[in-house]
Amino acid sequence: MELLLVEDDLRVSELVKRGLEEHGYQVTLAYDGMMGKKLMISNRYDLIITDIVLPLMNGIELCQEIRSVWPEIPILMLTALGTTEDKLEGFDAGANDYLVKPFDFRELHARIKALLNRNQKALQLPIVRVLKYADLEMDLQTNTVYRMGLEIALTPKEFKLLEYMLRNKERILTRTEIAEKVWDTHFDTGTNFIDVYMNYLRKKIDKNFENKLIHTKTGMGFIFRES
């Protein structure tokens, strides 16, 4: 597996690179966002790890650039910024997971393995172009969503959350399951980012429509079904 690590802290980057190489990964280093952009355009990596605070181009902008070129590459963000708002910004830019510094290398390695395993499984799934439920339609090739013929603009993470709910419609989804399957991370009960995203999605999917599709099950989680 070939990984790209974009990290301007030389000590951190060398330690992470050495540790990953000991586990059999090939690691390319970039020390600023522009170098990371050039490398990801000219090479096909299995996973990209990037800090947020970077010289020349920050990690949020780099993440958006990666997504425009390689939509399916898993992206793991490493950063000292750990508030819910910071995480939401990273996820909106297209990040798959988020690890706050300082971190234990064993956790980093576990997150990387989980992202790679999930990506491999996704590549093996039968190709489905359109998901439909009630009056909602999601086109997975054009990344567009329509309800009653009206197009609904979603961020990348909102789109991914809605896709998971559509694939698991009429079944209660816990916050832990959503965190693991949509964000590839363990659910932190001290944060409310899943509820924040669910509220974002509700406003776009349900607010202007009589038939509500996203429902909260108190103490259990959420369910996608016709009311």
Number of C-alpha atoms within 10 A of each C-alpha: 10 14 20 23 23 28 27 18 12 12 10 12 17 14 12 18 19 14 16 18 13 10 9 10 14 16 20 15 19 20 19 22 26 19 16 26 19 11 17 18 13 8 10 14 19 18 21 24 23 28 28 22 18 19 14 11 16 16 28 24 15 25 27 18 18 23 17 11 12 14 12 15 20 23 24 26 23 24 20 14 16 13 11 15 12 16 20 18 12 24 23 20 21 27 28 19 24 26 21 16 12 10 12 10 13 10 11 18 15 11 19 22 13 15 23 16 11 14 16 12 9 12 10 8 8 7 10 9 11 14 14 14 15 11 12 18 19 22 15 16 10 9 15 15 23 16 18 10 10 10 13 13 14 18 15 18 21 19 19 18 20 22 18 16 21 20 13 14 18 15 14 18 19 15 20 16 16 20 18 14 16 20 20 20 20 15 18 12 9 7 11 13 19 20 14 14 16 18 14 14 20 16 12 15 22 16 11 10 12 8 14 15 20 22 17 14 12 7 7 11 17 21 20 22 19 14 9
